[in-house]
Amino acid sequence: MALNQMRSLKSVIIAKNAVGMGQRTFAAGAGKAKKGSKGAASDAPKGSTLSKEVKSTTVVGANILKDGADPKIFLDSEYPDWLWHLLDKRPALSELRRKDIETLPYEDLKRFVKLDNRARIKENNSVKAKN
């Protein structure tokens, strides 16, 4: 009986190998070069078809709408003042802790409270996770 099971198992394994199941293979043609390609010359980037005038007046590729057009670039004076302060560096929690809380401006005080609360929550969570 054990001999019959061995034979049937062996025939299943042989059948799988014959069909090609259970083996990983690579994509067809991955190692072959295309006919007619002579090297890196065909891989070189193509020159832009946009004129310099269009490049300097629009944000090319920023359109997110299906039927829309790329947005125009305006003069700096036409943008709101708060836009120029978005990338300003804001003080870290350690720097805010070194300063006197009584003399902090309102924006820095709000940031200190937010960062301090976040740090306390993380500390409490790590203590609870250890227990």
Secondary structure, DSSP 8 states (H G I E B T S, - for coil): -HHHHHHHHHHHHHHHHHHTTT-----TTSSS--TT--SGGGGS-----S-HHHHHHB-TT---SSS----B---GGGS-GGGGGTTS----HHHHHHS-GGG--HHHHHHHHHHHHHHHHHHHHHHHHH-
